[in-house]
Amino acid sequence: MEPQVSKVLKIQRLRTRGENIMTNKINMVINLSILALLIYLSVAVKEIQDEVFPDPNIMIPMSSKISDDQFQALIKQFLIQKLNQGE
């Protein structure tokens, strides 16, 4: 058993040198690049979301405040007003 244990220890020592250290650095660079990309994308999505969905206190949907009959009356009144302006 002793020769096998010493071979395993030698292999483990070799792994911590050279190639394994380089692999760890490459993995770290890749992980940091992915993290930076995710942060950039989350900021970009937040900016788009702010443009598409503005403050709900400013834009309140009309359908939740008035009934369908009232909405149709408003549309008719608006269309009549625009037709009168065109004449």
C-alpha positions in Angstrom: 0.0 0.0 0.0 2.8 2.4 0.7 3.9 2.8 -2.9 0.4 3.5 -4.1 0.0 6.2 -1.3 3.2 7.9 -2.3 2.2 7.9 -6.0 -1.2 9.5 -5.1 0.6 12.2 -3.0 3.0 12.9 -5.8 0.1 13.3 -8.3 -1.7 15.6 -5.9 1.4 17.7 -5.4 1.9 18.0 -9.2 -1.7 19.1 -9.6 -1.2 22.0 -7.3 1.7 23.2 -9.5 1.7 24.6 -13.0 -1.2 23.3 -15.0 -3.7 23.3 -12.2 -2.8 26.8 -11.2 -3.2 28.0 -14.8 -6.6 26.3 -15.0 -7.8 27.9 -11.8 -6.8 31.3 -13.2 -8.6 30.7 -16.5 -11.7 29.5 -14.6 -11.6 32.6 -12.4 -11.3 34.9 -15.5 -14.2 33.2 -17.1 -16.4 33.4 -14.0 -15.6 37.1 -13.5 -16.5 37.7 -17.2 -19.8 35.9 -16.8 -20.5 37.9 -13.6 -19.7 41.2 -15.3 -22.0 40.3 -18.3 -24.8 39.4 -15.9 -24.5 42.7 -14.1 -24.5 44.6 -17.4 -27.5 42.8 -18.7 -29.5 43.3 -15.5 -28.8 47.0 -15.6 -29.8 47.2 -19.3 -33.1 45.3 -18.6 -33.9 47.6 -15.7 -33.4 50.6 -17.9 -35.7 49.2 -20.6 -38.3 48.2 -18.0 -38.3 51.8 -16.6 -38.9 53.1 -20.1 -41.7 50.6 -21.0 -43.4 50.6 -17.6 -43.3 54.1 -16.2 -44.4 55.1 -12.7 -47.9 53.6 -12.1 -48.9 56.7 -10.3 -48.6 58.7 -13.5 -50.2 56.3 -16.0 -53.3 54.6 -14.4 -55.1 52.2 -16.8 -58.5 53.6 -17.6 -60.2 50.1 -17.7 -59.8 49.7 -13.9 -61.4 53.1 -13.1 -64.4 53.3 -15.5 -66.9 50.8 -16.9 -67.2 49.8 -20.5 -70.2 52.0 -21.1 -68.4 55.0 -19.8 -65.4 54.2 -21.9 -67.5 53.9 -25.1 -69.2 57.3 -24.2 -65.7 58.9 -23.8 -64.6 57.5 -27.2 -67.7 58.7 -29.0 -67.3 62.2 -27.4 -63.6 62.2 -28.4 -64.4 61.2 -32.0 -67.2 63.9 -32.3 -64.8 66.5 -31.0 -62.1 65.5 -33.5 -64.6 65.6 -36.4 -65.8 69.0 -35.4 -62.2 70.3 -35.3 -61.6 69.0 -38.8 -64.5 71.0 -40.3 
